[in-house]
């Protein structure tokens, strides 16, 4: 723990005051409105990764020119990779990412106005969706509380959290969970190759959402003439739009007409002929598939599925029925002959297993049953929720199949694909207020500061929103609890 000054309990030894704004910064000035204490290497530390060379006084007394970036020319370029390295946080971060050599839980280095030396939230690039990530830029999965965040309470020495109260997390569903050391420490893409399925390099790429309830497209911008080495992800110099995400291109744009659980969604790749036998229902989920078959034509004959249009897997929706033990699920597709029944393809027991359809071509690739059938209902209890969202939807483009020739009972057809997954796109950015319950050895109540529960949308001003909230613990009276942002932002300045 860091001792206070003997003559002034509000001050720390070697504490430095400074000013920082869009106009610039002044370091070590008596009239500074910001203060800093180096708490490395026992609480946080900096690391040389992904091309970053830390210019901030973390583990050293000097301040380099690149530490602050209050007024960047076009891209924010922080200089440090900083991790929280306290014992429980270290152990939980290693377990979360399944990386035994990981040296701590990474803190966000691009929050606020570029004037912070140590961030007060987890790094968005690796912890997106966690309650203490700085910004909620898309509905990747419902906000959750991880054991990594509860570990901050444990290591403070003030609280004894119940780790079993952390929300359930599932590999493949929750961003970064069990994704390995390359995900936790490396670049999101290297020469167009993504380190995980959540990242992308092709502006036309589409994929299943993490919860497998919809289809998302790649959020990636126009090419830059040149980029700094830390942002060299693609051969075309393209980036995503979120600084907190380190500008990593990722599947973030929801396709409003490709939602598996919405019965008004349109089929792919043709909007009026269901060659891939898609099903849209509350029990439908997204899978990668090349499955296709001819479709019956009203009045007799068939629309012929052009096999050359189904050689590459695309995300499509099928009906799922999970086994009672959640270790497998049956996959059902539309039966176009009856137009109201479903046809069973078979049972999925493992990821990568493929199912085919009699009389059809291609196959469906099964997802891990855990991704499809696990109960990920949050354990933490909300005592009020606030949301904000912005969306943009392009006009819907409908492409119908056109007949060319007819012979006997079969009609040979040609058509133009809708491109990608066709139709309209919707980019939805939302924030959600979440809370947690935990046991405490302290008797005093505390003010709460929101993390992902108080995130700001990336389309508006950046940084976290601070609020006082009351949290309700399961089976007990309402109590006011300290949320983790206070632990992270206040942690640095209130250790005794």
Buried (B, 14 or more C-beta within 10 A) or exposed (E): EBEBEEEEEEEBEEBBBBBBBEEEBEBEEEEBEBEBBBBBEEBBBBBEBBEBEBBBBBEEEEBBEBBBBBEEEEBBBBBBBBBBBBEBBBBBBBBBBBBEEBBBBBBBBBBBBBBBBBBBBBBBBBBBBBBBBBBBBBBBBBBBBBBBBBBBBBBBEBBEBBBEBBBEBBBBBBBBBBBBBBBBBBBBBBEEEBBBEBBBBBBEBBBBBBBBBBBBBBBBEEBBEEBEEBBBBBEEBBBBBBBBBBBBBBBBBBBBBBBBBBEEBBBBBBBEBBBBBBBBBEBBBBBBBBBBBBBBBEEEBBBBBBEEBBEEBBBBBBBBBBBEEEEBBBBBBBBBEEEEEBBBBBBBEEBEBBBBBEEBBBBBBBBBBBBBBBEBEBBBBBBEEEEBEEEEBEEBEEBEBEEEEEEEEBBBBEBEBBEBBBBBBBBBBBBBBBBBBBEBEEEEEBBBBBBBBBBBBBEEEBBBBBBEBEBBBEEEEEBBBBBBBBBBBBBBBBBE
